[in-house]
């Protein structure tokens, strides 16, 4: 999901940055690696760890010039 989608699901459409702040401050207690930007980018500075965790959950990643396109295996 994107940060905006998480915000909308929580009842706070337009609060994508707030979702990022909550995830960043959770100390790893929330599944932050499952959230990407609207452009498909991984968390800056944590791309390798996020990609590793997503792949461990069966998500295959293809990197492009400026974004990451995710496809769930078997879909």
Phi, psi and omega in degrees: 000161175267165177301320179295321178294320177297316180300315180297317179298328180278357179091015181232064180302140181088002182255040182301319181295325178296322177298316178300319179295318179297314180297318181295327182268003184279353181066024180086004181283347178245153182285068183301330185290346180274001184245133179231169177288167179300334178273359180087011180282146175277169183296120180304132181087349181231020185302315183296315180294318179296315178298318179300314181293319179296316178298323179296336178267007176091014178266125176266141184242137172238124180267141176245187182300325184221010181206168177243129177255124183255140175226130177284134180300139178084359180266000000 
